[in-house]
Amino acid sequence: MQQSGHGGDTHDPLEGDGTSLLRQPRAVWATAGASVVAFMGIGLVDPILPSIAKGLNASNSQVSLLFTSYFLITAVAMLVTGFVSSRIGGRKTLLAGLALVVVFAALSGTSSSVGELVGFRAGWGLGNALFVSTSLAVIVGAAAGGSAAAILLYESALGLGMACGPLLGAVLGNMKWRYPFFGTAALMAIGFLAITVFLKEQPRPRHRTSLLDPVRALGHGGLASAAVSAFFYNYAFFTVLAFTPFVLNMSPYRSGGVFFAWGVLLALFSVVLAPRLQKRFGSLRVLGGSLLLLAVDLVVLGYGDHTTAVVCTVLSGAFIGLNNTVFTELALGVSDAPRPVASAGYNFVRWFAAAAAPFLAPKIAEWTDPHVPFVVAALAAAIGAGIVAVRRRSLTLRAEEFEPRHATEDGVAVFANR
């Protein structure tokens, strides 16, 4: 068994018989496609934050609540997703989440005040939580090529969504800040139809998940360590995503272009380069090194001139892509908890940082100056790296690669070491 803290031979899901990543059932592609749109919703508002602030006569810190309400509800909802999906099944949970996103994204476009928009984004966050947490389990359970290929497919959807979200926001938001919300609602409605047609109902679990199971799963030292490290990492991540647009102060098109390039790097490093670097250096070395490099990048971003800030914003996508892939693998493989339960517990912790950063970063800038939020974010990334170093033994994956042995009552696969 190859441990995650070391280099060595590991399976590369991008190589081999060609079935691992590209030849997937229609249900997997339908779920992955809807996931792209779901992740687009995260970065959608990036290039139009200044436009929203102007259109609704709101301050930067008020507009940043669009992220805070979204991710705060997402974090709390992580305790509910397993409870719901274990009772009504994965397919119905996906469809319920998509339906909520369609409704609240459309309502967001009708907002007449920043308070209304923040409230509608909270409802959007609930729908997104139901969908995103369940979609990973569905993709893992249905994908050909095993767990590694499924995770890369999921990360591909994340990267593509994060890249295209700002682009869609820029194109539609340049006409009117309300249009990106209506566009997302329309795309999610298409995703709803695709899953309705192509995804069959998932087997229901024999044992239903309780609301506290994800919290109990965090009693495992490795999963708790991964979640706490990811908490600090996510603070840095969402400082870039939510605060940088105010610092760059660019038109929607230019800001959308910057974050599109950022998302492209995120996707490339998460899907293509992360597996190769993990194979050569080991997962934990890649994670610790990437977190430290992200910290350095954030300091330079905060204190550089405008061109330097643009370059560092785009470059941060590379480190974020590496971190996302390794953290996802740790969350799913470091403990013996059922994967949906472990994922819910992990996401419950880390999304609180995603809610805190968009609110605190502009507040810190108001109290001090625009440089300091990036220093705080850099310290958070460095703390995340420190946790990885100190808790190295508990963060060792049970195996570097997994394969589905058979479908279980969870609606996902039981994975065995090769």
N, C-alpha and C positions, 0 to 999 in steps of 0.2 A: 504493500500500500504506500503510495506516494503522499507524503505530508505536504500541507500547503505552505509551510514555511521554507521549503527547500526547492531547488531546481530539480530537474529530472524529466523522464519521459512521461508525458501526459498526452491524452487523446486530443487531437485538434479537430473540432467539429467542422472546420472548414475544409478538411482534407478527407481523403478516403473514398468511399464508394459514390459520393456525390448526392446521397440521399439525406444527409444529416440536416442541411439547412434549407435547401431550395425545394426539394420534393416533399411537400407536406400535404396532408388532407385539406380539403376545402374548408372544413370547419376551423382549422388552425389559421388559414389565411384570412378568413372572415373575422376571426377574433383578433388577429394581429392588426388587420386593417382598421378595425374599430379602435384598437389600442393606440394606433398612430394619431387618430383624431382626438382621443382622450388626452394624450400627452401634448397635443397641439394647444389644448385649452390652458395649459400651464403657462406657456410663454406667449400666448396670444396677445396679452395686454401690454407686453414689454414695450413695443415701439409706439404705443398710443397712450402711455401713462401721462406724458405732458399734455396731450390733447384732451384726455379725460379730465385732468385737473382744470384745464382752461374751460372746457365745455360745461363743467358742473360747478365752477367757482370753488374748487377745493384745493387744499394745501397738499404738498408732497406726502406728508405723513398720513393725511386722510386717504389719499388715493392708494397708498401702500397697504391700507387695510383690505384692499381687494385680494391680496395674497394672504394676509393674516386670517381673515374669516374663512377663506377657502381651505387653507391647510389646517386650521384649528379644528374645523368640522371633520376634515379628512382624518386627522389623528384620532379623534374620539370615535369616529365611525369604524375604525379598524377593529374595535372591540365588538362591533355589531355584525361585520361582514360574515365572519365564520358562523355566527349564531343564525344568521338569515340563510346563508347558502346551504348549511347542513339540514335545514328544514324544508326549503322549497326547491333545492337543487341549483347547480351552477348555472344552467341556461336561464332559468327564470331570474336569478340574481343579476346576471349580466343584463338582461332585458330591462329589469327594474332600474338598474343604474343608468342605462342609456336613456330610458324614458325621462328620468329625473334631469339628466343633463340637457336633453332637448328642451324641456319645459323651462328650466331656470336660465339656460343660455339665451333663449328667446326673450324671457322676461328681463334679463340684464340689458338687452338692447333697447328696452322701453323705459329704462330708469330716468326719473326726472331729478333725482338728487343722489349724492354720493352715498347716503345712508341706504337708499333703496338698492343701489348697485352692490354695496357690500353685503346686504342681506341676501340678494339673489345669488351672489357668488358663493355664499355659505351653502345654499341649497344645491348649487352646482357641485360643490365639494363633496356633499353627501353622495350624490349620484356617481361622481368619479371614484370615490372610495369603494363603493359597491362593485363598480365595474373593474377597476384596475386590480384590486386585490384578488378578485375571482378570476380575471383573465389570465394571470400568471399560472394559477393552478390548472386552468383548462388547457392552456398551451402546453404545459409540462406533461399533462396526462395524455394529450392527443398527438403530440408531435412525434414525427419519425426521427430517429437518430439519438434518442436518449435525452437526459437532463441537460447536458452541456449544450447541445444544439438548441433545445427549447429556451434556455436562458439567453443564448445569443440572439435568438429570434425575438424574444421579448425586449432585449436591450436594443436591437435594431429598430423595433417599433418606437421605443422611447427616444432614441437618437433622431430618427426621422421626424417624429412628432415635435420634438424640441427644436429641430431645425426649421420645420415648415410653419410652426405656430407663429413665430415673429414675422415670417414672410407674409403669411396670410393676413396677420394683423396690420402689417405695413400697407399692403395693396388695398385692402378694404378700408382700413382706418384712414388712409390718405383722402378718401372720399368723404367719409363721415365716421366718427369714432364708434358709432352704434353698429355699423355694418359687420365688423368681425364677429360680434356675438350672434347675429342672425346667421352668418355663414357657418359658424360652428354648429349651431342648432340643426341646420340643413344637413351637414355632413354626418352628424351623429344619428340623424333620422335614417340616412342611408345605411349606416352601420347597424342600426336596429333591424332593418329589413334583411341585411345580409346574414346576421346571426339567426334571425327567425327562419330563414330558408335553409342555411347550411349546417347549423349546429344542432345535433340531436341532444336530447336531455341527458345530463350526466347522472351516473348512479348516485343515489343518495347514501349518506353514511349510515352505518349500523348504529354508531354512537353519535348523538348530536353534540355539537360544540356549545359550551356555555359561554356566557359573556366574559367570565373570568379566566377561561383557559389560556388566552394569549398572555395575560398577566402572569399566570402560573408558569408558563413556558419560559418567562424571563428569569425564573429561578435557576436556570442553567447558566453557569458562569460564562461559557463561551458565547451564548446568544446574548446575554446581558452586556458583555464586553463589546460585542459587535454593534449592538444597538446604541450604547453610550458613545462609542467612537463615531458612529454614523450621525448621532445627534450633533456633535461638534462640527463634523464635516458638512452637514446640511446647513448649519448656520452660515458657513463660508459660501457654500453653493448658492444659497438664496440671497445672500448679500449681493453677489454678482448679478443674479437674475432680476432682482427687484429694485436695487438701488442704483446700479450702474447707468440705466437709461437717463436718470436725472442728472448724473454727473456728465455724461456724454453730451446731453442736451442737443440732440440731432433731430432732423426731420424724421417722420415715420418711415420713409423709404430708406434713409441712410441707417437709422437705428435697426430697422428690419434686416438690412443687408449685413450689418455687423453680427447680429445674433443668428442669422442664417449661417454665416461662416462658422460661428461658434458652435452651432448645432451639428454642422457637417463634421467638424473635428471631433465633437463628442461621439457621434455615431461611428466614425472610423476607428477611433481609439478603443471604444467599448467593444466593438464587434470584431475588428480585424487585428488590432495590435495587442489588446489585452491578453487573449489566449496565448499568443506567441511569447510575450514578455513573462507571463506566468509560467509557461513551460520552461523558460530559460532560467529565471531568477526565483521562482516561487511566489505564491500569491501574496504572502504577508510582506515580503520585501518590496514587491511592486506597489502594494497599498501604502506602506509607510513612506516610501520614496516619493510617490505621487502626491501624498498629502503635504509633505514638506515642500515640494516644488510648487504646489498650489499656494502655500503660505507665502513663499518668496514672490510669486507672480502677483499676489494681491497687494503686497507692500509696494512693489514697483508700479502697479496700476494706480494706487492711491496717490503716489507722489510724483508720477511722471507727467509729462505734458499731454496734450489732447491726443496726439498721434500715438504716443506710448500707451495711453489708456485704452485706445482702440485695439492695438496689437495685443496687449495683455488680456483684454476681455476675450478676444478670439482664442488666444492661446490657452486660457483657463478651461476651454471646452475639452482640450486633450486630457488634462488631469482629471476633470470631472468624469469623462468617459471611462477612464481606467478605474477610478474609484467606484463608480456605479456598478460595474461588472463584478468586481471583487467583493464588494459589500453584499450584493445580491446572492452570490455563491455562499458567502459566509452565513447569511441569514437562513438559507435553505439547507445547508449541509453541516453546520457546526454542532447542532444538537440532535437529539433523537426524537424531538417533538414532531408531530405530523406537520408536513410542510405548510399547509394553509395556516395552521395555528402559529407556527414559528414566524412565518412572514407577517402575520397580523400583529404579534407582539413586538417584533422588530420595527415595523412601520408605525405602530402606536407611539413609540419613543421618538423616532427620528423626525416624524412630521411636526412635532411640537417646535423643533428648531426652525423648520420651514415657515411656521406661523410667526415665530418670534423675530427672525431676521428682518423681514420686510417692514415691520413696525419699528424695531429698535434702530436700524441703520439710519433712517432720516432723522429720528429723534436725536441720536448721538451727533449727527451732523449739525443739527440746530443748536445743541448744547455746546459743541466745540467747533469743529470745522469739517469740511468734506473729506479730509484725509483720514481722520480717525476711524470711521466705520470700517475701512479696509484693513487698518491695523488690528482692530478687534476681530475681524473675520480671519485674518492671518493667524492670530493667536489661537482661534478656535480650531483651525485646520492643524496647527502644530500640536495642540492638545490631543486631537484625534489620532495623530501619528504616535504620540507618546503612549496612549492607551494601547495601541497595536503592539508597540515594543514591550511594554510592561506585561501585557496579558497574552504574550505570544503563544505560550503553551496551550492555554484554554481556547485559543482561536484556531487551532489546527483542525482542518476539515477532517471529517471521518473518512473521506476518500476524495481524490482529485477528480474522479469521474464516476458517474453513476449510469445505470441503464435501467429501463423499466422492466420489472420482472412480470408483473401482471396488474390488471386494473383492480382497484380495491373499492371498498364501500365509500371511500372518501371522494371518489370521482376523479382521483388523480392516481398516478402510478406508485407502487411500492418500489423503492430503489435499492438495489443491491450493489455492493462493491464488486467490481470485475476482478 
